[in-house]
Each structure stands twice: as C-alpha cells, then as structure tokens.
Amino acid sequence: MAEMRLKSLDTMEKAELLRQVQMHQFAMHDLALYLDTHPTDSEALDALLAHREACERASAAYVKRFGALRKDQVGTEHGWAAWSNTPWPWEKEAN
C-alpha cells in the first residue's frame, strides 16, 4: 500500500514538473513571437529571460529525478539505453 502511494506521488511530481517545463516553454515561445515585432520592449525581454531561467530549473529538477527530456540531457549515469528505453510521447505509462 505504501509503495503504491509512493508511486502515485512520483507520478504526480513527474507530471507537475513536466507541466512546469511545458508552461515555461510555451511562454518563451509566445514572448519570442511578440519580441519579433516589438524588439525594444524591455519588459517582454525580462519576462522571456525569467521564463527561460524557470524552465531551466524545472527541467534540471525533472532530469535529476526522472531522466532526460531531450537527447542532449542524457548523462553517463544512466547511459543511452535509459534514453532509448523510455516511452514515446504518445505512449502512456502504466499507473
């Protein structure tokens, strides 16, 4: 029972960290599009940089806890096999 609760907490933490990464990536993309037409807006640039920093923190926390999100994050600790054996984005992990 305790193991099931821990797995559930891991799943919730994994989903929350991934949601944070995706949220900050979306904000960065949106701000970059805005800055394409408003390149002198310093507030937008500051917001972009803040989202980039938050995205890097969330991504680093995810990688440390659950493994690489991108190929360039694959470390020597788990090796390439750990990356290639992870589910594809369209494959749901069993609860």
Residue pairs with C-beta under 8 A, 6 or more apart in sequence:
7 95
8 95
11 93
11 95
13 65
14 62
14 65
14 66
17 58
17 61
17 62
17 65
17 66
18 62
18 69
20 54
20 55
20 58
21 55
21 58
21 59
21 62
21 69
24 51
24 52
24 54
24 55
24 58
25 55
27 47
27 48
27 51
28 48
28 51
28 52
28 55
31 44
31 47
31 48
31 51
32 48
34 41
34 44
35 41
35 44
35 45
35 48
38 44
59 69
59 73
62 69
63 69
63 73
63 75
67 78
67 82
67 83
67 86
68 74
68 75
68 78
68 82
68 83
68 86
71 83
74 80
74 82
74 83
87 93
